[in-house]
Amino acid sequence: MRQENRKIYYLMRYSCLSLLLVFLIGKGLLYAQEAGEVVDDWSPPQLTAVSVISSNANTSYAKAGDTVWVYFTADEPIDPAGVSVKIQGQGAALYRNKDNQTLSNYIVMDNGGAEGLVSFSISNYRDSAGNEGSTVSAVTNGSSITFDRTEPNISISSIEVTGGNVVPNYFNSTNTGIAITVPIANDPSIVNSSFEILAKVNGNDAGSLGSYTVASSDLGSNKTLQAKNNNDLGNFGDGNSITFYGKITDVAGNSATGDESSFSILVDKSVPKIGNKRIYSSSVDPAKAGLGDTVFVEFTASEKVAIVDATIGGQPIDGHEDLSDLTSRVWRLMTGAGKEDILSFSLAGGDVAGNMSAATSTVFDGSKVEFSRGGLSILLTRITSNGSYGDTLSKPGDEITVEITS
């Protein structure tokens, strides 16, 4: 009887203990670590490592379409099903789970999010005893992601031909390069980014003129650059019209193509050819010139001559005029400058693009002009008649001829 009562006592005692253990476990105050061992756990889990990273080539930036991850590690296993991770206020999907202790969640950035530093939060994470950790919204390693979904802008304000005889809007045989001016926006996102200048020939893509890097000091100013490639636009072919446009990519990888320039450069490297030349004077004798007479050098050319570089008698010319599309002449009003002699001349002609011919100084017809400060010297005069009574008599209707030899 005593032995049966003792069994009842033991059964009641262990039953009460079992009920108490069940109660405490249900309250999250105890958990079974091993069979037959009960551990007291009042401590919530803590996140010991938290970081963010982007799929962007620059992992500190993200653009629309990039993936952003939050990685975190707890100091003890947690229930992954209950963890709430939000990035930019959007629920993030589970990406990886290692031993219920190291996890990562992600979202794909779209065009609707706010630009700037990417925010996140990790909450509702519990250990196996049911203890809930505090919400975490900061990294432990200094990492950050800046979201940038805005395309940068690029335009070309001017193109200047360089080297040689510069004529606006032309690239001639004397030119050696071009300078491109690009207004740089006051946009910090393009610092250390690159842009490229490209050319089009008659509206068709023709190649790059070079790539350039934006420095912080460039922001809000005009940046003038020398072409690195194809700086001799003549490589694109004589007679072709060249326009320009730019491409730019910011540090987040957003890229944009600028508008084609409204201005163009015409390639003209053909040098005009000077043809027939002759020299003559305004004097009654075109082979003679005195003070106050005008001496002309007339010439033809393979194309219209817009500019001339010429001298007559070693002195600069006074003017140039077109007689027809391909025939022109230069002149000099004779003064006391220069020596008395057969007048020499030198002539080079240039077209509208600034291409200059070689200087020439020969005539095609043997013409020449002799300059004398005293003018003509009359050596002999003779007057004759065609009258029927001899050349010394005349009547009304007869022709009188005066011959002057100078």
Summary of the structure (lengths in Angstrom):
residues: 406
radius of gyration: 48.2
end to end distance: 176.0
largest distance: 197.5
contacts: 1192
relative contact order: 0.09
helix: 9%
strand: 42%
